[in-house]
Amino acid sequence: MEFAILNGSIINRSEAKVDIEDRGYQFGDGVYEVIRVYNGKLFTENEHLARFGKSSESIDISLPYSVTELANLLEELVLKNDLQMGIVYMQMTRGAAPRNHAYPAKGITPTLVAYTKEFPRPVDSLQTGVKTILLDDIRWLRCDIKSLNLLGNLLAKQKAAEQACYEAIQHRSETVTEGSSSNIFIVKNGVVITHPSDPFILKGITKDVIIQQCLASTIQVEERPFSIEELQQADEVFLSSTTSEVMPIVEIDRNRVKNGTPGPITRKLQALFEKEIEKQCGALPDKVIV
Ligand SMILES: *Cc1c(COP(=O)(O)O)cnc(C)c1O
């Protein structure tokens, strides 16, 4: 049997149902997280729970559980579902109330759900790299909130999928912001460059792990806005996310990045990332860098 979390209890997944007037369903009025599970252990769990708290605070929903309670629940869910390699998806909405854009000030209980999914590491893509397209960023101005309102993101991802691409790299006028569900990095003359964590992008946990690893090694890193031109003239390009890890980008709008193969700094960061996974979650059965 598969289990899910609904409002603080672990129940049979097929019995986890929410109200048709839940504000998440009607307005996307809520926030979410995706947490990676390797070898049955949650990777960067505290960071994800802290961001979940920040996202919900920023839209005025307070967590009905302590971070410790939530962590215990998620760990129990992973155990009960016997999940080894996969993800935990968790979302919290403002709750159910008669439909009205303005929300009731009091007396509304947030709806929290979480479930697990098996999800192998994308090892083939991590080896070869992926293709992308460049697209205008049409999203709102609070992209720092991991909100359930994902229309802009999914329209971008759909455009990429229609062109057999893995991701859409978005830009606001000349500045590259981020992917539809990932952060974007370029490498130029040995320096790793990525957009600063401001309201134009989602501050990725994976992005932060990569920056920490650069700082802890000899790789120079800069968080600063970079242009479409810098992207097109980069030595290496990669994206990062919980499910994609450090993913090499080898094509943008049908043009190859350099010679069309993952670059040496991207490879180094992939190796460091695998080290961090193994440090937190134990030996990986399937490694990209051996
Ligand atoms: C979740 C997300 C990311 C990546 O964040 P991680 O914490 O690394 O998974 C990047 N951009 C957007 C828009 C996202 O929703």
The ligand as a MOL file (V3000), in Angstrom:
LIG
                    3D

  0  0  0     0  0            999 V3000
M  V30 BEGIN CTAB
M  V30 COUNTS 15 15 0 0 0
M  V30 BEGIN ATOM
M  V30 1 C 12.4880 24.5420 -7.4760 0
M  V30 2 C 12.9850 25.4750 -8.5150 0
M  V30 3 C 14.3530 25.6060 -8.8300 0
M  V30 4 C 15.4190 24.6920 -8.2680 0
M  V30 5 O 15.4950 24.6810 -6.8930 0
M  V30 6 P 16.1230 23.4130 -6.1320 0
M  V30 7 O 15.9570 23.7480 -4.7110 0
M  V30 8 O 17.5570 23.3410 -6.5380 0
M  V30 9 O 15.3440 22.2150 -6.5810 0
M  V30 10 C 14.7320 26.6150 -9.7060 0
M  V30 11 N 13.8250 27.4050 -10.2990 0
M  V30 12 C 12.4990 27.2830 -10.0670 0
M  V30 13 C 11.5500 28.1910 -10.7700 0
M  V30 14 C 12.0350 26.3180 -9.1740 0
M  V30 15 O 10.7340 26.1900 -8.9590 0
M  V30 END ATOM
M  V30 BEGIN BOND
M  V30 1 1 1 2
M  V30 2 1 2 3
M  V30 3 2 2 14
M  V30 4 1 3 4
M  V30 5 2 3 10
M  V30 6 1 4 5
M  V30 7 1 5 6
M  V30 8 2 6 7
M  V30 9 1 6 8
M  V30 10 1 6 9
M  V30 11 1 10 11
M  V30 12 2 11 12
M  V30 13 1 12 13
M  V30 14 1 12 14
M  V30 15 1 14 15
M  V30 END BOND
M  V30 END CTAB
M  END
